[in-house]
């Protein structure tokens, strides 16, 4: 049925529910679960306007990348605790919907399982959520939880 299930994770409750559903599907068909966390690149201008001033100089991209890794590792632990078998976790930067779709193609995912609402901003309400964009643009079947 499914060989590779891609689960985009952003740290939200909805994403975790989607992950647990993917674990259920994995148990039925023996697929590999691939966790993907996407963080958005910040320009130098956005970086310089940040209200956060760390004691050690660090770019916003580096902080976002580190946080994305923490989210991915936490999701991997949650899936393992729920009884997941084969599971891998990745972190990418870029526009979330496009990165998810490209990653699904690159890794030949048979199914994308994602939460209906994540940690999106006001931009998500105005321009459409990531789940909406992925379902509209992906050639890979999408299960929205």
Rosetta blueprint (number, residue, H / E / L):
1 X L
2 X L
3 X L
4 X E
5 X E
6 X E
7 X E
8 X E
9 X L
10 X L
11 X L
12 X L
13 X H
14 X H
15 X H
16 X H
17 X H
18 X H
19 X H
20 X H
21 X H
22 X H
23 X H
24 X H
25 X H
26 X H
27 X H
28 X H
29 X H
30 X L
31 X L
32 X E
33 X E
34 X E
35 X E
36 X E
37 X E
38 X E
39 X E
40 X L
41 X L
42 X L
43 X L
44 X H
45 X H
46 X H
47 X H
48 X H
49 X L
50 X L
51 X L
52 X L
53 X L
54 X L
55 X L
56 X L
57 X L
58 X L
59 X L
60 X H
61 X H
62 X H
63 X H
64 X H
65 X H
66 X H
67 X H
68 X H
69 X H
70 X H
71 X H
72 X H
73 X H
74 X H
75 X H
76 X H
77 X H
78 X H
79 X H
80 X H
81 X H
82 X L
83 X L
84 X L
85 X L
86 X L
87 X E
88 X E
89 X E
90 X E
91 X E
92 X E
93 X E
94 X L
95 X L
96 X H
97 X H
98 X H
99 X H
100 X H
101 X H
102 X H
103 X H
104 X H
105 X H
106 X H
107 X L
108 X L
109 X L
110 X L
111 X E
112 X E
113 X E
114 X E
115 X L
116 X L
117 X L
118 X L
119 X L
120 X L
121 X L
122 X H
123 X H
124 X H
125 X H
126 X H
127 X H
128 X L
129 X L
130 X H
131 X H
132 X H
133 X H
134 X H
135 X H
136 X H
137 X H
138 X L
139 X L
140 X L
141 X E
142 X E
143 X E
144 X E
145 X L
